[in-house]
């Protein structure tokens, strides 16, 4: 699917502090529909706090968070629950339920939110979503039976089973070996191609970011200090961006 110029997420002058510590300092950010945005930065830069604002898990001290045309900051519990159905979440370690089969893991959101579906309809949807992420005949396996890359794909199948418009990835390649990392990068690219979803990836993995991103926002000490197409970031003149990227590009 082609990237739309219309923003599906807009962050406008977002500020967030915890006590005396200001974590986000005037963040403004647009995420075009159908695109993949990577929020890149080191540990403690505020990446996860920013993601939590996108899905309404945190409320800002000031600023606006607009999702699909709606300001979510004033929403109460019912409005937030409705809004969150537009999102799917792929967690850092897949976060599958170890005691559940693949089928039970992927069907879990359907049983929680689509009580109108029959067992046959649930089984068909699970099979469809597993097929989209490139998995077949794994429904009765347990997470311990799967490779790291396969677990990530099951996590993505669970994230997309309700048909979200936006998929959030929280540090999807952290702790993975190079082969599995490449597998996960391809998974993110395939999800965009096959589903047309908007993807937001939180990462400090430079190589992965430059592979999957349409746009990169570099977050440093609570500020977005540079953003744009990966080719723009590659030649950034910002000293903090140059230093961070040199840890990868300096040796490649």
C-alpha positions as CSV (number, residue, x, y, z in Angstrom):
1,X,0.0,0.0,0.0
2,X,1.3,3.5,-0.8
3,X,2.0,5.8,2.0
4,X,-0.7,8.5,2.5
5,X,0.2,12.1,3.1
6,X,-2.6,12.2,5.7
7,X,-1.3,11.8,9.3
8,X,-3.0,9.0,11.3
9,X,-1.0,10.1,14.4
10,X,-0.2,13.6,15.3
11,X,1.8,14.6,18.5
12,X,1.6,18.3,19.1
13,X,3.9,20.1,21.7
14,X,3.8,17.2,24.1
15,X,5.3,17.6,27.6
16,X,5.6,15.0,30.3
17,X,7.4,15.0,33.6
18,X,7.6,12.6,36.5
19,X,8.2,14.6,39.6
20,X,11.0,17.1,38.7
21,X,12.3,15.0,35.8
22,X,11.0,16.2,32.4
23,X,11.0,13.2,30.1
24,X,9.3,14.7,27.0
25,X,10.0,18.3,26.2
26,X,7.7,19.7,23.5
27,X,7.5,16.7,21.1
28,X,5.8,17.4,17.8
29,X,5.5,14.5,15.4
30,X,3.4,13.4,12.4
31,X,3.0,9.8,11.3
32,X,1.5,9.4,7.8
33,X,-1.0,6.7,7.3
34,X,0.5,3.5,5.8
35,X,4.1,4.5,6.7
36,X,6.7,3.0,9.1
37,X,8.1,5.5,11.6
38,X,11.1,4.4,13.7
39,X,11.6,6.4,16.9
40,X,15.3,5.9,17.4
41,X,17.4,6.8,20.4
42,X,19.4,5.5,23.3
43,X,18.3,4.1,26.6
44,X,16.4,6.7,28.7
45,X,15.7,9.1,25.9
46,X,11.9,8.9,26.4
47,X,11.0,6.5,23.5
48,X,8.7,4.2,25.5
49,X,7.1,7.1,27.3
50,X,6.2,8.6,24.0
51,X,4.8,5.3,22.7
52,X,2.6,5.1,25.8
53,X,1.1,8.5,25.1
54,X,0.2,7.3,21.6
55,X,-2.0,4.6,23.0
56,X,-3.3,6.6,25.9
57,X,-1.5,4.7,28.7
58,X,-0.1,8.0,29.8
59,X,-1.7,11.5,29.7
60,X,0.6,14.4,29.0
61,X,1.1,17.4,31.3
62,X,0.3,19.5,28.2
63,X,0.0,19.0,24.5
64,X,-2.2,17.0,22.2
65,X,-2.2,13.4,20.9
66,X,-4.5,13.0,17.8
67,X,-5.2,9.5,16.6
68,X,-7.2,9.0,13.4
69,X,-8.5,12.6,13.6
70,X,-9.5,12.4,17.3
71,X,-7.7,14.0,20.3
72,X,-7.3,11.2,22.7
73,X,-6.1,13.2,25.7
74,X,-9.5,14.1,27.1
75,X,-11.0,10.6,26.6
76,X,-12.3,8.6,29.5
77,X,-12.0,4.8,30.0
78,X,-14.7,3.9,27.4
79,X,-13.3,6.3,24.8
80,X,-9.8,5.0,25.3
81,X,-10.9,1.4,25.0
82,X,-12.6,2.2,21.7
83,X,-9.5,4.1,20.5
84,X,-7.1,1.3,21.5
85,X,-8.8,-1.1,19.1
86,X,-7.2,0.8,16.3
87,X,-3.8,-0.4,17.6
88,X,-2.0,-3.7,17.7
89,X,1.0,-4.2,20.0
90,X,4.1,-6.4,19.4
91,X,6.1,-6.6,22.6
92,X,9.8,-6.8,23.1
93,X,9.9,-10.5,23.9
94,X,6.7,-11.3,22.0
95,X,5.0,-11.7,25.5
96,X,3.2,-14.9,24.5
97,X,1.4,-16.9,27.2
98,X,3.7,-19.9,27.7
99,X,1.0,-22.2,28.9
100,X,-1.2,-21.5,25.8
101,X,-0.8,-22.9,22.3
102,X,-0.3,-20.7,19.4
103,X,-4.0,-20.9,18.5
104,X,-4.9,-19.9,22.1
105,X,-2.5,-17.0,22.1
106,X,-3.6,-15.6,18.8
107,X,-7.3,-16.1,19.5
108,X,-7.1,-14.4,22.9
109,X,-8.0,-10.9,21.7
110,X,-10.9,-12.3,19.7
111,X,-12.3,-14.0,22.8
112,X,-12.0,-10.8,24.8
113,X,-13.4,-8.4,22.2
114,X,-15.4,-10.3,19.6
115,X,-17.8,-12.4,21.6
116,X,-20.1,-12.5,18.6
117,X,-17.8,-14.9,16.7
118,X,-18.4,-18.6,16.5
119,X,-15.6,-21.1,17.2
120,X,-15.3,-21.8,13.5
121,X,-15.0,-18.1,12.7
122,X,-12.3,-17.7,15.4
123,X,-10.3,-20.6,14.0
124,X,-10.6,-19.3,10.5
125,X,-9.4,-15.8,11.5
126,X,-6.4,-17.3,13.5
127,X,-5.4,-19.4,10.5
128,X,-5.7,-16.4,8.2
129,X,-3.5,-14.1,10.3
130,X,-0.9,-16.8,10.9
131,X,-0.8,-17.3,7.1
132,X,-0.3,-13.5,6.6
133,X,2.8,-13.7,8.9
134,X,4.1,-16.7,7.1
135,X,3.3,-19.5,9.6
136,X,1.4,-22.7,8.8
137,X,0.4,-25.7,10.9
138,X,1.7,-24.2,14.1
139,X,-1.6,-23.7,15.9
140,X,-1.1,-26.6,18.4
141,X,2.5,-25.8,19.2
142,X,3.5,-24.0,22.4
143,X,5.9,-20.9,22.5
144,X,8.7,-23.1,23.8
145,X,8.5,-25.2,20.6
146,X,9.2,-22.1,18.4
147,X,12.3,-20.2,17.3
148,X,12.7,-16.6,18.4
149,X,11.7,-15.3,15.0
150,X,8.6,-17.6,14.9
151,X,7.5,-16.3,18.3
152,X,7.8,-12.7,17.0
153,X,5.5,-13.7,14.1
154,X,3.0,-15.2,16.4
155,X,3.1,-12.0,18.4
156,X,2.4,-10.0,15.3
157,X,-0.5,-12.4,14.3
158,X,-2.0,-11.7,17.7
159,X,-1.5,-8.0,17.3
160,X,-3.3,-7.9,13.9
161,X,-6.1,-10.4,14.6
162,X,-8.6,-7.6,15.4
163,X,-7.7,-5.7,12.2
164,X,-5.9,-2.6,13.7
165,X,-4.9,0.4,11.6
166,X,-1.7,0.9,13.6
167,X,0.9,-1.6,14.9
168,X,3.3,-0.6,17.6
169,X,6.6,-2.5,18.0
170,X,8.5,-2.1,21.3
171,X,12.2,-2.8,20.7
172,X,11.4,-5.7,18.4
173,X,15.1,-6.7,17.7
174,X,16.6,-6.3,21.2
175,X,18.6,-9.3,22.3
176,X,18.2,-11.2,19.0
177,X,21.0,-12.7,16.9
178,X,21.6,-11.2,13.5
179,X,19.7,-13.9,11.6
180,X,16.6,-13.5,13.8
181,X,16.9,-9.7,13.6
182,X,16.8,-9.9,9.9
183,X,13.7,-12.2,10.1
184,X,12.0,-9.6,12.3
185,X,12.9,-6.8,10.0
186,X,11.3,-8.7,7.1
187,X,8.2,-9.3,9.2
188,X,7.8,-5.6,9.8
189,X,8.2,-4.9,6.1
190,X,5.8,-7.7,5.1
191,X,3.1,-6.4,7.5
192,X,3.2,-3.0,5.8
193,X,3.1,-4.6,2.4
194,X,0.4,-7.2,3.1
195,X,-1.8,-5.3,5.5
196,X,-1.2,-1.6,4.7
197,X,-0.9,-0.8,8.4
198,X,0.9,2.1,9.9
199,X,3.8,1.0,11.9
200,X,5.6,2.8,14.8
201,X,8.8,1.1,15.9
202,X,10.6,2.0,19.1
203,X,14.3,1.0,18.7
204,X,17.9,1.7,19.4
205,X,19.0,-0.8,16.7
206,X,20.5,1.5,14.0
207,X,20.8,-1.2,11.2
208,X,17.2,-2.4,11.7
209,X,15.9,1.2,11.8
210,X,17.5,2.1,8.5
211,X,16.2,-1.1,6.9
212,X,12.5,-0.8,7.8
213,X,11.8,3.0,8.2
214,X,10.1,5.4,5.9
215,X,10.9,8.1,8.4
216,X,13.1,8.2,11.5
217,X,12.6,10.5,14.5
218,X,15.7,10.8,16.6
219,X,14.8,11.3,20.3
220,X,17.5,12.7,22.6
221,X,17.0,13.9,26.2
222,X,13.2,14.3,25.6
223,X,13.6,16.2,22.3
224,X,13.3,15.2,18.7
225,X,16.5,16.7,17.5
226,X,16.3,15.4,13.9
227,X,13.8,13.6,11.8
228,X,13.1,12.6,8.2
229,X,13.9,9.9,5.6
230,X,16.8,7.6,6.6
231,X,19.0,9.1,3.9
232,X,18.5,12.5,5.6
233,X,19.4,11.1,9.1
234,X,22.4,9.4,7.6
235,X,23.9,12.8,6.8
236,X,22.7,14.6,9.8
237,X,24.9,17.5,11.1
238,X,23.5,17.2,14.6
239,X,26.4,16.2,16.9
240,X,24.3,13.8,19.0
241,X,22.9,12.1,16.0
242,X,26.3,11.8,14.3
243,X,27.8,10.3,17.4
244,X,25.0,7.8,17.8
245,X,25.0,6.7,14.2
246,X,28.8,6.5,14.1
247,X,28.6,3.4,16.4
248,X,27.2,1.6,13.4
249,X,28.2,3.5,10.3
250,X,31.7,4.1,11.5
251,X,32.4,0.4,11.3
252,X,30.4,-0.5,8.2
